[in-house]
């Protein structure tokens, strides 16, 4: 993730959390306050995204579909370690 993208993401989250309108000028101000140099197009892109979307819905749906990778990663690391790390046994319902 690019520095500008990450900086604007955090700035947008801060503004939303404080109940302030997420607009390009305020995003730019927060990024400049953090002494970060980013491309000038990032704040306006994030402001447009936040205008058209409900930010709370973006947070609530951020983890949808991503949970299947965790058990596979545990299984892969257990087999890669030669069985030294074992996955938790599955419980029957």
C-alpha positions, 0 to 999 in steps of 0.5 A: 500500500502506498504511503499516500493511500495509507495516510489518507485512510488513517486521516479519513478514519480519524475525521469520521471517528471525530464526527467531522465531514471527510473532505479533501481539505481536512484530509490534506491538513491531517496528512500535512500535520503528520509531516507526510508528503503525498501526491496531491490526488490522494485526498480528493480520491478518499473524499469522493469515496467517503461521500458516496459510501457509508464509512460504518458499512465499509468497516462492518463488511471489511472482514466478510469473506476473509475468514477462510484463509486463517484455518488454511494458514494454520494448516499450512504452517503446521505441515511446514513445521513438520507437525511441531505446531498442531491445529486445534482439534475441531469440535463436533456440533 
